[in-house]
Amino acid sequence: MISTQKRTLPCFSMQDKVCLVTGGARGLGLEFARAFVISGCTQLVILDLKQAEADSAAKELLDSARENGIDLTGLDLIGIECDVASEESVKIAFDQTRKRFGRVDAVVASAGIVENYPALEYPFDRARKLFDINVHGAYLTAREAAKVMIPNGGGSIVLVASMSASIVNVPQPQTPYNASKAAVKHMATSLAIEWAKTGVRRHNSSPGYTLTKLTKTILAGKPELKETWERLTPIGRLAEPEDLAGAVVFLASDASKFMTGTDLLIDGGYCAI
Ligand SMILES: NC(=O)c1ccc[n+]([C@@H]2O[C@H](COP(=O)([O-])OP(=O)(O)OC[C@H]3O[C@@H](n4cnc5c(N)ncnc54)[C@H](O)[C@@H]3O)[C@@H](O)[C@H]2O)c1
C-alpha cells in the first residue's frame, strides 16, 4: 500500500530547512510556524516582542506536535525576543539565528498591528508606530533575511500583507493600516525584482478576515460587524488561521521555486467582487 507520505509532492516538504517566523507567538504567525513543523522543518525560530511569549509558543508547538504523533526527531526550535520595528533588534535576532543554525531558508514576516480610527482623529504617534511595525518591520526582516540567504544561495521570504493592500475595508476606518499593507505588497514586488538573480524569492501572502486576537479585539461586542464581514466574503465565513497555512508553506517551499514577486490572496474571494 502506498502511504500518504509517499504521495505528497516532495517539493512541499520543509525537511532540512531553517525557518523563521516574526510575530510567531500567536495568531497567524503561530499557525505558520506550526505548518513548518508539520511539513518537516528541522530548525525553527519564533520571533516575538517578549521572550516568554516566544518560548511558550515554541513549547506549545512541540507539545501539540507530540500529541498528534508527529515525529520531532532532530527538530531544534527556539524563541527569540525581537521588536521588528527596531533595526538593532532585528539585526541581533538574525545574527543569533545565523550563529545558531548557520543559515536561514524560509522567513515569514507576520508581525503586524491594526487600529481603527477615523483618519481625522488618528493620533499621529500611533500611525507612525503602525508604519514602524508593519512597513519598516517587514523591510528590516526582509533585508536581514536576505543578508543571510544570499551568501548561502538563496531562500524564500514571505511578507504577510493583507487584502487591505488591494481593497478598502468597510465599514471600519483604517486608512494607515490599508496604506501600510499596500506598501508591504509593493515592497515585496520591488525586492523580488531587485534580488531575482540572487536566489532570494519574495512573495506576499494577503489574507482576508481571519479569526485571531487581532480581529477578535475589533469584533468584541460587535456581532453586526462580524455579520457584515461574513456577508462581504463570498465564501460566507471568516478564515481560521489554519486555512492560511498551506499557502504559506507553498510560497516558502521549493514548490514555488520559479515564482517571485507573487501576491497570493487568501481571502475567501473578497477581492474578486
Ligand atoms: N487576522 C486577520 O484578519 C489578518 C488579515 C490580513 C492580514 N493580517 C496580517 O497578518 C499578520 C498577523 O496578524 P494576526 O491576526 O496573527 O495578529 P495577532 O495580533 O494575533 O498576532 C500578531 C503577533 O505579532 C506580534 N508583534 C506585534 N508587534 C510586534 C513587533 N513590533 N515586533 C515583533 N512582534 C510583534 C504580536 O506580539 C503577536 O504575537 C499581521 O501583519 C496582520 O496585519 C491579519
The ligand as an SDF file (V2000), in Angstrom:
LIG
                    3D

 44 48  0  0  0  0  0  0  0  0999 V2000
   -6.1610   38.4320   11.2580 N   0  0  0  0  0  0  0  0  0  0  0  0
   -6.5240   38.9600   10.0930 C   0  0  0  0  0  0  0  0  0  0  0  0
   -7.7230   39.0120    9.7380 O   0  0  0  0  0  0  0  0  0  0  0  0
   -5.4770   39.4680    9.1400 C   0  0  0  0  0  0  0  0  0  0  0  0
   -5.8890   39.7440    7.8230 C   0  0  0  0  0  0  0  0  0  0  0  0
   -4.9340   40.2130    6.9310 C   0  0  0  0  0  0  0  0  0  0  0  0
   -3.6320   40.4030    7.3270 C   0  0  0  0  0  0  0  0  0  0  0  0
   -3.2830   40.1250    8.6140 N   0  0  0  0  0  0  0  0  0  0  0  0
   -1.8890   40.3430    8.9780 C   0  0  0  0  0  0  0  0  0  0  0  0
   -1.3690   39.1350    9.4890 O   0  0  0  0  0  0  0  0  0  0  0  0
   -0.3300   39.4340   10.4140 C   0  0  0  0  0  0  0  0  0  0  0  0
   -0.5940   38.6730   11.7010 C   0  0  0  0  0  0  0  0  0  0  0  0
   -1.8270   39.0950   12.2290 O   0  0  0  0  0  0  0  0  0  0  0  0
   -2.5740   38.2680   13.3790 P   0  0  0  0  0  0  0  0  0  0  0  0
   -4.0110   38.2920   13.0490 O   0  0  0  0  0  0  0  0  0  0  0  0
   -1.8850   36.9870   13.5980 O   0  0  0  0  0  0  0  0  0  0  0  0
   -2.3220   39.2560   14.6250 O   0  0  0  0  0  0  0  0  0  0  0  0
   -2.0990   38.9310   16.1690 P   0  0  0  0  0  0  0  0  0  0  0  0
   -2.2960   40.2370   16.8430 O   0  0  0  0  0  0  0  0  0  0  0  0
   -2.9350   37.7720   16.5880 O   0  0  0  0  0  0  0  0  0  0  0  0
   -0.5620   38.4860   16.2320 O   0  0  0  0  0  0  0  0  0  0  0  0
    0.4460   39.3850   15.8870 C   0  0  0  0  0  0  0  0  0  0  0  0
    1.7400   38.9520   16.5310 C   0  0  0  0  0  0  0  0  0  0  0  0
    2.7530   39.9170   16.1620 O   0  0  0  0  0  0  0  0  0  0  0  0
    3.4660   40.2770   17.3290 C   0  0  0  0  0  0  0  0  0  0  0  0
    4.0120   41.6300   17.1850 N   0  0  0  0  0  0  0  0  0  0  0  0
    3.3370   42.8100   17.1770 C   0  0  0  0  0  0  0  0  0  0  0  0
    4.1930   43.8370   17.1010 N   0  0  0  0  0  0  0  0  0  0  0  0
    5.4330   43.2940   17.0430 C   0  0  0  0  0  0  0  0  0  0  0  0
    6.7290   43.8360   16.9710 C   0  0  0  0  0  0  0  0  0  0  0  0
    6.9300   45.1720   16.9390 N   0  0  0  0  0  0  0  0  0  0  0  0
    7.7860   43.0030   16.9060 N   0  0  0  0  0  0  0  0  0  0  0  0
    7.6070   41.6540   16.9570 C   0  0  0  0  0  0  0  0  0  0  0  0
    6.3890   41.0710   17.0520 N   0  0  0  0  0  0  0  0  0  0  0  0
    5.3190   41.8940   17.0950 C   0  0  0  0  0  0  0  0  0  0  0  0
    2.4360   40.1930   18.4620 C   0  0  0  0  0  0  0  0  0  0  0  0
    3.0730   40.1110   19.7380 O   0  0  0  0  0  0  0  0  0  0  0  0
    1.6810   38.9300   18.0680 C   0  0  0  0  0  0  0  0  0  0  0  0
    2.2880   37.7670   18.5670 O   0  0  0  0  0  0  0  0  0  0  0  0
   -0.3260   40.9560   10.5840 C   0  0  0  0  0  0  0  0  0  0  0  0
    0.6990   41.5060    9.7820 O   0  0  0  0  0  0  0  0  0  0  0  0
   -1.6880   41.3680   10.0760 C   0  0  0  0  0  0  0  0  0  0  0  0
   -1.7070   42.6790    9.5790 O   0  0  0  0  0  0  0  0  0  0  0  0
   -4.1730   39.6490    9.5310 C   0  0  0  0  0  0  0  0  0  0  0  0
  1  2  1  0
  2  3  2  0
  2  4  1  0
  4  5  1  0
  4 44  2  0
  5  6  2  0
  6  7  1  0
  7  8  2  0
  8  9  1  0
  8 44  1  0
  9 10  1  0
  9 42  1  0
 10 11  1  0
 11 12  1  0
 11 40  1  0
 12 13  1  0
 13 14  1  0
 14 15  2  0
 14 16  1  0
 14 17  1  0
 17 18  1  0
 18 19  2  0
 18 20  1  0
 18 21  1  0
 21 22  1  0
 22 23  1  0
 23 24  1  0
 23 38  1  0
 24 25  1  0
 25 26  1  0
 25 36  1  0
 26 27  1  0
 26 35  1  0
 27 28  2  0
 28 29  1  0
 29 30  1  0
 29 35  2  0
 30 31  1  0
 30 32  2  0
 32 33  1  0
 33 34  2  0
 34 35  1  0
 36 37  1  0
 36 38  1  0
 38 39  1  0
 40 41  1  0
 40 42  1  0
 42 43  1  0
M  CHG  2   8   1  16  -1
M  END
$$$$
